[in-house]
């Protein structure tokens, strides 16, 4: 199995529990990223976020490359995670 170059972006959502449309990415910067795409088995980021809703977008560097992924979130206070 070949290692894919992976990463993620974190975006603040305007509405809780909803997918972001393509216009959102045109007009809003990301809140955080995992950094450069890299061919490791895992990437991570540490962020201090204000209260609100956020969307994590996992990605591969090459368009069309697909694979399974797992997202793990650690937080100092209670949070609610919802798959979209």
C-alpha positions in Angstrom: 0.0 0.0 0.0 1.5 3.3 -1.0 1.6 6.2 1.4 -0.5 9.2 0.3 0.4 12.8 1.0 -2.2 13.8 3.5 -3.3 16.9 5.4 -6.4 18.7 6.7 -7.9 22.1 6.9 -10.2 23.4 9.7 -12.9 25.9 8.8 -15.3 27.9 11.0 -18.9 27.0 10.0 -21.6 29.6 9.7 -24.3 27.1 10.8 -24.0 24.1 13.1 -24.3 20.6 11.6 -24.3 21.6 8.0 -21.9 21.0 5.1 -20.0 23.9 3.7 -20.9 24.9 0.2 -18.2 25.7 -2.4 -18.8 29.5 -2.0 -17.7 29.2 1.7 -14.2 28.1 0.6 -14.0 31.0 -1.9 -14.9 33.7 0.7 -13.5 32.3 4.0 -9.9 31.5 5.0 -9.2 28.3 6.9 -9.0 28.6 10.7 -6.1 26.2 10.8 -4.3 23.4 8.8 -2.0 20.5 9.5 0.7 22.2 7.5 2.3 21.0 4.3 0.9 17.8 2.9 3.2 14.9 3.8 3.4 11.2 3.2 3.2 10.1 6.9 0.6 7.8 8.4 -0.7 10.7 10.5 -0.8 14.5 10.7 -1.9 16.7 13.6 -2.6 20.2 14.6 -3.0 22.0 17.9 -5.4 25.0 17.9 -7.0 27.4 20.4 -10.5 28.0 19.1 -13.3 30.2 20.2 -16.7 28.7 20.9 -18.6 27.8 17.8 -19.0 25.2 15.0 -16.1 24.0 12.9 -15.6 21.6 10.0 -12.5 19.5 9.6 -11.7 18.6 5.9 -9.3 15.8 5.5 -7.6 15.7 2.1 -4.9 14.1 0.0 -2.5 16.3 -2.1 -3.3 14.7 -5.4 -6.8 15.1 -6.7 -8.5 11.7 -7.1 -6.4 9.9 -4.5 -8.8 8.4 -2.0 -8.3 6.3 1.1 -9.8 5.6 4.5 -9.1 8.0 7.4 -9.7 8.5 11.0 -10.1 11.8 12.9 -9.3 12.0 16.6 -10.0 15.2 18.6 -8.8 16.0 22.1 -10.3 19.0 23.9 -10.1 20.5 27.4 -13.8 21.1 27.6 -16.8 19.0 26.4 -17.6 19.1 22.7 -20.1 17.4 20.4 -18.7 15.8 17.1 -21.1 15.1 14.2 -20.1 13.4 10.9 -21.4 15.4 7.9 
